[in-house]
Each structure stands twice: as structure tokens, then as C-alpha cells.
């Protein structure tokens, strides 16, 4: 089942993202900052509410207490190529602004949210130099 995770957006942008996702019968899920140490693959396989509760009740080192960056991100999990294209078009129609858009892969499933943000920032900087 396709899932759309949202990171670091303000309420107004989240409303636009939810509308864009709803047009495709998808639900956008806002990931709380304290879950940014969780692996992407774990997020993709878990119910956010259950994971959040487990993290808060569990190991202190799993909770991210830092200040998030100012960038925003979408993570598309189990999307077909057609779904990705349709979502991107729907986001554009809604006027939703998101800094980074990523797709869950075998490689990044092992990364935590912070590493995914860092890798996307590095890629953006590399493309900006060309």
C-alpha cells in the first residue's frame, strides 16, 4: 500500500499536500520531529501512532531532541512510477512547496530521517554546481 510521509512543513503547506494526496486517494502522514532518528524502512512499515508511542516509552537514544532544519521533505513509499508522476502533478496544481522529494529504496530504507535529509541536501548542492 502506498504511503506518503511529510517532514518539516508548516500547516498551510501540509493542507495543500493533503489535498494533493487526497486527489489520488492517498493519505499524507506528518512525521513528528522526535522520530527523525528512526530508519526510513521502519517508518514505512509501521503505524506512526504506534511507533511514536513505542519510541516515547522505549530507549531514550531513539528520540531526536534536536532542532530540525528548515527544509521540508516528502517520502513516497511503495509508489508506482505512475503514482509518483500523478502526485507530483497534483502537488504542482495545489501550489505545494516542498524542498525535497524522495522515494523509499532498498538503500535508503536503512537510513534514518536525518541522513536522508543530509543526502538530499548533498545531491541538491552537487547538481547546483553543474
N, C-alpha and C positions, 0 to 999 in steps of 0.2 A: 504494500500500500504506500503510495506516495505521501511524503510528509515535507512540510515547509517550515524550517526553523528561522526565526528572526532574532537578530542580535543588535543591540545598541541603537535602536531607533526611538524617536520621540513619538508621542501619542498620535499626532497628526499624520505622520508618515505611516505608522502602524495601521491606522484606519484605511489608508489608501492601499496598503499591501494586503490587508484582509479582504478588501473589495476586489482586488485583482485576483486573489486566490479563489474567492467565492465564485467568481465568474467561471472558474474551471472546476467547481465542486471540490475545492481543496480548502483546508483549514490552515491558517497561519498560526504558528505557535511561538510566542515570545519566550526566549530563554533568559531566565534571571541571571544576573551577573555572578552570583555566588557559585553557579555551575560551570564557569568558564575553565575550570581545571579538569572537567570531565572529558573523556575521549569522545570524539565525534561519533564513532561507531556505537558507543554505549548510549548516547543521546538518541541516535536513530532507532535503537531497539527498545527504548524504554518509554513509559508514560512519564511525561515531565513532572507531573504532580508527585508520583510515587518516587521517582528518582530524587527530586528535591527534598522530600521528606526523609528518605534514606540517608542522603548526604548530611542533612542537618542533624540527624540523630547519630550519625556514624563518626568516622575519622575526621578530626579537625583539619588535617593536612589536605583533605579533599575540597575544602571550602575556599573559594577565592575571595579574598578580602581586599584586594587591590582596587585601584580606581581604573575603570575601563577607559580605553582610548576613545577618541571622538568619532571613530569610524563606525559605520553600520555594515551589516552583512546579512545575506540570505544564504541558507544552506538547503539545497534541494536533495532529498533522499528518495531513492527508488523512482526517479522520474525517467520517463522515456524521453528520447530526443524531441519528439513531437510535443510533449508536455512542457519541456524546458522552453521551446520556441513560443508556445502559446502563453506561458506565464510571462516571459519577457515582454511579449507584445501587450499583454494585459497590464503589466506594470507601467509600461510607457503610456498607454491610454489613460491610466489613472493619475499619471504625473508623479508616481512614487519615485523618490530618490534614495538610492542605496549605493554605498561606496563599493562594496564587494559582493559578488555573486559566486557561489561555489556549488559544486556537485559532489556528493559523497562518492569516494572512490575506495578501492582496496587499500591504496597507500595512505590516504588522509584519514581513514577510519581509525587509525592508531594514534592520531594526533589529538591533542586537546584543543579547545576553542582558541586559546591564546596563541598556540602555534599556528593554527590555520590563519588567524588574523595576520600574524607575522609573515607567513609565507605569501599571502596575497599582497601584502604591502611591498614585499621584496620583488615580486613579479611585476607589480604596477610600476615600481621605480625602474626596473630593468627595461620595461617596454617604453618608458618615458625617455630613456637615454637614446633610443634608436632613432 
